[in-house]
Structures are given as C-alpha cells and as structure tokens.
C-alpha cells in the first residue's frame, strides 16, 4: 500500500516518489497540511442525535431522532451503496480524515459478500474438497467402501459462518473509522441532497461529495422468468440445499463456467449453453480452449454458438430448446447471462447524472458524472464488474476528491480470476486483442504437463501463455498479457499482473529466480523461452 501523498506510475521498475504539489502524509493525529485547501476533517463535532435508521459508526448502535421532525445531517463524503466499491470509498475516505456517511438498503458488503464472490467461492471450495476425496486413492488414501457425498446443508451452514465472520469484521472496520451508516434506500436530488428512506422513516443528508455505488442485479432473458424452483439466478443457486440431477446453465462466461464446474463436481449432469462461438468470452482463445477440453473430459456438455429459444416446464422438470431444433430435459435452469447495472436506483431526479440505455451511469475517466461533485463506481459504471476493480475505483475517487490527481484506471490491465476447475487468471491483452491493437507480437505457451508440482498434485490440465511485443531488434520485448489456466491459477497471477502494469520486458522478468518446485515457476519458464534461451521448454 503506497503512503498517502505519494504518486504511483505504472512504469517498469520505477519506485514511487513524492510528486510536487501533493499533500503531505497525515500526522499521527490525523491532521493534514493540505495545499489544495480542501478541508480533510469536519471542524464541527459529530451530531449528538441522528435521524431514523442511522447507525453511529463509532458505536454501531441505532440512534433515532426525537419527535422534532427530520434532521438534515452533513458529511464531507456520502456514499450510496455498501458493496465493495462503496464501502471501499467509505473506508478509504475515513482513513484520510474525511467525515463519511454510507447508505445501504440491504446488507453491508453487498452482492459480493452475501450473494456473489464469497458464497460462490465457498461452495466451489466444497466442490474442490469433494473432488480431492474422490481421487484420494491415487495417493494411497482409502475411504474404504464408502463413496464420498456432499451434504449441502452442512456446506451452506459453513458458507454462512464465513459470510457472517467477514460481515462482522467489515462492520467493525466502519465503526472503527467513525463511518455513519444509514439503513435505507438513498435518493439523490438537487444540491447534493440525499433522502434516505429507511424502516423507521426518512433522513435527509447533505454532503460536499457524493459517490454512487448502487451495484447490479442478475440478468435473465425473455422466456425464462425466475421462479426460484425451475429457473434460478446466482441469488437462488447459492442457497441450494439439494443437488439437482440435470442442469442447464445458460451463459458460459465466468459465472456460468464456475457454476457448471461446481455442479458437475457435486454430481449433476450439465449442459452448458453459450450464444457466442466459444466459452469464456474475453479470455484468450488458448485459455478458453483448454477449459473447454477439460470440461469435455469431465463430461460437461458444452454447446457454444447456439441461441436459446425457451423452455417448456411440465411435471417438475423442464425442456430447454436451443440451436437447430435441439433440446435437453433438466431439473434446473441456471441463468448466468451477466448482471444488470442499477443506474436509476438512486433517484437522480433533476440532477445532471446520466444513465445510458444499458442502465450504466455515464462517467468520465475520473469516474465523475455530469453532476459536479458526484461520482459513480463499481458495477453501476461500464468498467469490469469485478469486486477488486470496485475497491480500486472507490479509493480512486477519494484521491480525486482530495486533489491528488491519481492515474485513471486502465480496464485492459486489471486482473481477472475465474474459479472453475481448472481455474483461469489473466491480466493484459489476449493474443488476438494485441494484434488487433496493432502490436507485432511474440507468444510463448507452456502446458502444465511438464511441471513437477502439477504432477505431484495430480492436476496437469492447464497452461501458461505470455504475449509480448516484438521490439525494434526483432526480439520479444514488453510483456502485454499473461494468461494462466490450471490449479490455483488465481493465486499465481500476481507477478504476471505486475509485469504487465509495470510494462516490464521479457529480459527483465527472466532475470528473476523462480522457486522450485512450484506451479508459479511455469510463468518464469514461459518468459525465459521468449528470450530465445529456454530451460525446460
């Protein structure tokens, strides 16, 4: 984490240095010398009483206003939406000394913590453990005559314990930084006035700066109305208590492939349907091909390049129609066709905030809306819908508010992680995208079959691919993209992500020593091959 007041430039091997004209770092007391003139901490004391549905961040307790009518509260920064992007803005803003309020209509932590990232990965870990036990005999570990089975009731209980622990920790962080949390739906009007409609009435809040972080909801397609029984989205699937025999997963992006992989491990027969020509759109072609081949070996039926026409429920099952007169009878349909931004959910009446036809709030490269002093972050803007991108955007807007001139985020270089089996992780340009962008590329790819650690694990499905730009001498130069498939790929992306964002060259990265035996050394081997002097490849 870079020190407050220091600038970060994503250039290779350059250390952050003090930028001229930037504010000094905070003192231990929390006060700042601020050449921008922006007030970092409210000079007036915190209010002694709160409107209905307001929790004092310092205590976490619920405080209600007296009978004297609505009270207008003021903050330096008010965040509407308590998911990753929103709470990141709140926590980071409070850490700089700003007086911060946070409005959340549901549960702090948002979709990621309660209905997305965390519960999905918990249930995927259940699938991983089940897979490991099933294959234990290869290592001389016997389960006797007993076939391992999954008890989803127990798994769901563990999932909830993980969520509750993280949610409690997040609430403690907000309380510890004196963030005032408002329970209710926030509606932004003119002059930065936000009306919070909560369970016990309305509270009026005004702030110098507003951050809209209203998130997204699962999409569906016409003809597939979600009923929670035959047709579900991620919201319902992640509370599954029984393993369905036959499942159609519609959409083979990151979410769809994770669900297809998870349910296949549980024992379901899977039909994975994708309208585009290949699964995992946006991934490198070699990566998508590796996952598809792995799915085929696991008897996951993949149908890419097909249009889904509808379904015909009858007798507790349904028949999904797709492609050229093809059909499959299933017990459950999982909709995994992306997420719909909630651009209009924060009111915005008589403001200059613009919501486009897709539901995204329009912002510039500094995440500023058309309304001065109002920003938008997270799933509600047209950037990668990833929690960690939301974290970065939340911190970015705080720096922008403080006049620190942060470097705009580049969506082409953010890290992506997909937790299917095999896992996928990448950062930077795919080979096709690099060529389309006009780069003369050099590519190196190594499969995990030759990696010692992968063979020890008994899990050799996967590869490492590095895309580099050819330099003026005709050799591989700057690294443009790093793409991983295989066990624990999501935990190995760090060095590839840094190489892409620091614009490191192949020679620079090849000079580093990789630990052996590890899965991550395959990245070093792949880069080394690009120097023209491979070791094991």
N, C-alpha and C positions, 0 to 999 in steps of 0.2 A: 504494500500500500504506500503510495507516494505521500510525502509530507505535504500538508496544506501549504499553498503558496508556491509549490514547485510545479514546473511545467513538464509535461510528458510529450515527447516527439517520437512517433513510431518509426524511427530510423535505426539501421543496424548498428549495434554496439556503441550507442551513444548514451551516456549517462544523463539522467535528468539534471538540469541546472536551474539556478534561480533566474527567473525571467524578469526583465526590467519592468518596473511599474506594477508588479504584482503585490498583493498584500503580504505582510509578514505572517509567519506562523503564529497560531494562538499561544498565548501565555497559559500558564497553569491555571490561572483564574478564569480563563475563558474570554478575556477581553482581547481586542484586536487594535492594531494600528491599521487603519483602512484608508488608503489614498483615494479610493473611489468615492468616499463619503457616504457609503451605504451603511445604515445602522445595523449592526450584527445582532444585537440583543435589545429587546424592548426595554425602554427606560422606565416604563411604568410597571408596577407589580402585577403579578397574575391576578385575575379576578377572584374575589372571595366567594362568588356564587356563580352557578352555571345554569344554562337553560336545560330543559328536559332532555334526557337521553345523552348527557355529556359526562364522560368519564375523565376525571383529572388524571393526566398522565403520571403525576407524581405518586399517586396512591392506587390507581386502578379502580377506585371506588366510583359509584354512580352518584352524581350530585344533581339535584333538581332545583329549579328556580322556585322562588316563592310565588305568591299569588299576584304579584305586581305586573304581570304581563310579560311579553317577550323581551329578552335582553339581547342587545347586539354585542357580540364578542369580537375581538380583533386579534389578528395574528400577523406576523411578518409573512408567513407562508401557510397556505391551506391546501391540502392535498385531498382530492375527491377520488376515493378508491384505495383500498388497503391491500391490494395484491402486491407481487414482488416489485413492480415499478413504483407503485405508490408508497409502500412502506419504506422502500429504499430512499426515495426522496425525503420522506419524513425523518428517518433516522439520520441520514447524512446532513440534512439541513439543521437538525437539532445539534448535531456534533459540531457544527460551525458556530453555534451560538444563536441561531435564529429561533424565534418563538414560533412553534409549529403546531398546527391543528391537522387532524386526519379524520376524514369522514368515511365510514364503511357501513353499507347497508346489510351485509351478511356477516361473515366471519373474517377476522384479521388474518391475512395470509392469502386470501383469495383462492382462485381456482387452483393454482399451483400446489398449495399446501393441502387443500381439502378435497379437490376433485380432479387433480391433474398429476403433476410431476411426482409428488411424494407418494400418494397411494398407488399410482401405476407402477412405480419402480419397486415398491414394497411387494406387490403381487407378482411382478416379474422376478423378484428375488425368490419368492416361493417356488416359482416355476424352475428356477436355477437349482435350488436345493433338491427338488423332486428329481430333476434330471441327473444330478450327481449321485443320488442314492440309487437310482435305477441302473447306473453304469458302474456302481461300486465294485462289482465282481471282477472287473478288469484289473483292479488294484489288489485283489485278494481279500476284499472286504465283503463278507456274505451277510445277506439278510435272511438266510435260511429259505424256507418255503413261502415266505410272506412277500407278496408284491407290494411295493410302497404305493400308498394312495394319499391324495390330498384332502384335507378337511378344511374347506373354505371358511367354515365358521370360526375355526381357530385362527386361520390366516387373517380374516377380517378383524378379529379382536387385536391381533398384533399390529395390523395396519393402523387401527385407531389409536393404539398406545403410542406408536411413532408420531402420528399426527398431533395428538394431544401434547406430547412432550415438546415438540417443536413449536406448537402454537403458544404454549405456556412460556417458553423461552422468548419468543417474539414479543409477547405482551410485556414481559419483564424488561426487555430492551427499550420498548417505547416508554414504559413508565420511568425507567431509569434516566431517560433523556428528557423527561418532562413534556412529552408529546401529548397534547389533549386529544382524546379520541371521542368522536361524535358518532353515536349509534343512529343510523338512519340513511335516507337517500338524499344526497346533496343536489340541489338545483341551482346552477349558476345563472344569475341575471345581470343586469347592468351594474356598472361601477364596482365590480368585484364583489358583489353581494351574493352570498350562497345561503339559501334556505335549506335547512336540514329537517326533513320530515321524519321524525322518529316515532317509536312506540308510545311515547307519552306527550306528543305534541311537536311543535316546531321551534327551531332555534335559528336565529339569524346571525351569520358570521361574515365578517369582512376581513379581507387580507390584502396586503400590498401585492402579493403574487399568488397566483392560483396554478396548481398542477392538476390536470385532468388525467386520471388513470382508471378509467371505468371498465377496462378489460374487454372480454369477449365471451361468447356462448357457443356451444357446439352447433354446427350447421347440420341440416338434413337436406333431402332432395324431394321434389314433388312425388307423391305416391307412397312415401314412406313416413307416415305420421308416427311419431314416437309415442308408444303406449306403455313403455316400461316393462313389457312382458315378452312380446314377439319382436318388437323393434326398439332398440336402445341406442343411446349415445354413450360416450365415456362417463357421463354423470351417473348413469344407472349401472353400467357394466362393472364399475369399480366397487359396487356393493354386492356383487354376485355371491350367492351362497351355495349354489349347486352347479356342477359342471355340465353344460349342455352337450348332447351327443353330437349334433351337427350345427355348424355355424357358418353363415355367410358374412364376411367382413367386406363392406363396401368402402373402397378407398385404400390404396396401398402406399400412402405416404408414410411418414414417420409413425404416426399414431396407429394407423391400420396395420403396419408390419409388426409393431410391438404387440398389439392385441392378438394378431394371428399367431405369432410365435408363442405368446403366453398360453393361449387356449390350446394350441397343439400340444404343448408340454403337459397341460392338465389332462389331456386325453381326448379332446374334441377333434372331430373331423372338420377340416377348414377348407372353405372355398374363398379365395381372396380375389376380389374383383376390382379392376382399375381401368378407368376410361382412357388414360394415356398409354402410349406404346410400351412403357416399361415401368416397373415398380420403382418406388423411391424417386419420384421426380425431383430434379435439382441436385441429385447425387451424381458423382462421376459414373460413366457408363460401366466401367470395370467393377466398381463397387456394387452397383445395382445388380450386375450380372452374377457376382459372387454370392450375394444374398439370395437371389432367385434360385441358383443351383443348390444352395444349402437348404432352402425351403423345399425344393423338389425331393431331395434325399430324405427329408423329414415327412414326406407325403402331404405337404401343404399344397393344395391345388391352386395354382396361380393362373388367373385369366386376365391378361393385360390387353389393352386396346379394345375393350368391349364397353358398350353402353348398357346400363341397367334400365330396364323398361318399367318394372313394377314388381309387385308380389301379390300372391293370392292366398290369404290365410284360410285355413279350414282345419277344424278338429285339433286345435292347439299347436299346429305346425303351419308353415307357410312355404310356398313355392316361389322362388325368386327367378324372374325372367330376365335374360340378358343376351347380348350378342345377336347372332343369327339363329333365332329360334332355340336357343339353349335355355336350360332351366335346371335348378337344383332345389331339392326339398330340404328345409332346415328347421331346426327348433328355435333358432335365434338369429336375428339380423342385427349386426353391429354397424352403425353409421360412423364412419371415420373420414368424412369428406371436408375436414377443416373446421375453422372457427369463424364466427360472425362477430365483427367488432361492434361494440355498443356505443357508437358515436353520439347518438341522440339521447342517451340515458341520463345525461347531466343537465337536462333542461336547455340551456343556451339561448333562451328566448331574448330577443332584442340585443344579442351580442354579435360580434363580428367573427365568431368562431364558425368555420365552415365544415360541414360534414359532406363527404362525397357520396356518390351513388352506391358505393360498396359498404358504406357505414363507417369509413375511417375519418377521423378528424384530420383535416389538412394542416400540415406544419411545414416550416422551412427546415434547413439543415441544422438549425439550432433548436429545433423542436418547439418553436414559437408558433402560436396560432395567429389568426388575423386580429385577435383582440389583444391590445397591448398589456403585457404583464401576465398573460395566460399561456401556459404551456400544455402540451399533451405528450404522454409517454406510454410505453407498453403496448399491449395488444390492440389498443384503440387507434394506433397510428400505423401506417403502411411500412413498417420495418419488420425484420424477422420476429415472429411471435414466439420468442424464447424468454424464459424467466431471467436468464443471465443478461440478455440484452436489455430487459426491463430494468434490472439492477443498474446497469451502466447508464441507461437513459435517465433514471431517477437522480443519480449522482451528477450527471452532466448538467441537468437544468439548474441544480443548486449552484454549481460553479459558474454557470452563465449569469444567474441572478446576482452573484457576488462580484461580477465583473472580471472573472479570472480568464476569460477568453479561451475556454477549453477547445481542443481539436474536435471537430464534428466526428461522430462515429461513422465508420465505413461498413455498411452492411455486407460487403463482399468478403470481408476478412474475419467475421465473427466466428466463434467455434460452434459447431453443430454436433450433437450427440443423439444417437438412436439406440435404444436399449433392447433391441430384439436379440435373438440368438441366431447368427452371430451379431455382435454389436457393430455399430458404424460410428465413426467420428471423422470430422474433416474441418479444415479451415482454408480459406482462399479459393482460387479458381479451379474448376474442373478442367480437364484437358480440352474439352470442346469449348468451354467459355473462354479459355485463354486464347485459343486460336481465333475465335470469333472477335475477341478484343484486339486482334492484330498482332499478338505476340508470336514470335518464332520460338516454338517450344521444344524442349528435350524432356523425355519422360523416362523414369525408371520405376519398375514394379517388381516386387518380390513376394512370393507366396509363403505362408507360414509353415508349409510342409517341411521346410528346411530349418526351422527354428527349434532349438533344443528345448526351450521352456514350453513351447506349444506341444511338442511331442510328449513331454513329461505330463502335461495336463491332459493329454489325450484329446486335444481340441485344436485341430490344424486347419479348420475351414477359415480362410481369410487371406488378406494380402495387405501390403503397404505400397502406396503409389505416391511418388513425388513428381510434381510438374514444375519445371524450371524454365527460365527464359534463356535462350541462346545469346551469348554475349558477342561482342564485335570480333572476337578471335575464333568464333565458331564453337566455343565450349559452353557447357552448362554454367549459367551464372546465377542470377537472383531466383530464389525459390518463390513460386507463385501460388502453389497449392500443395497441401498434404492431405492424403486420404487413407484411412485405416478401416479394415474390416477384420473382426476376429475377437477372441476372448479379451475382455477388459479394454477394448479399444477406447472406450470413453475416458479411461483413466490414463491413457498414454498420449493424448493429444497435446499436452502442454508444450513440449519442446517444438512440435510442429507449428503450433499456433504462434509461438514467439518468433520462430524463424520467418514465417510469412509476414507478421506485423512489424518486425524489425528489418524487413527487407534484406535478410541475410543471404549470402551467396552459398552455393554448394561447397566451395572450398572452405569457407569459414565454419560451416556446421560439421563438415567431415573431419576437421581438426580435433573435435571433442571426443573424449573417450566414453564409450557406452558400456555400462555394466553387463556382465555375462554370468550365468545365463538369464536373460530376461526377454520378455516379449518386446519391450521397448527398443532393444538393440536393433530390431529389424528396420527401424527408421534410420539409424546410423548406417546400416549396411546398404540401404537403398540410396541414401545420399552419397555414400562412398562410391557406389557404382557410377554415379553421374560424373565423378571426377575423371573417369576413364581408367581407374585402377581399383576394381572391385576386390573384395577379400574372399567371401564365401560364395558370392553370387556368380 
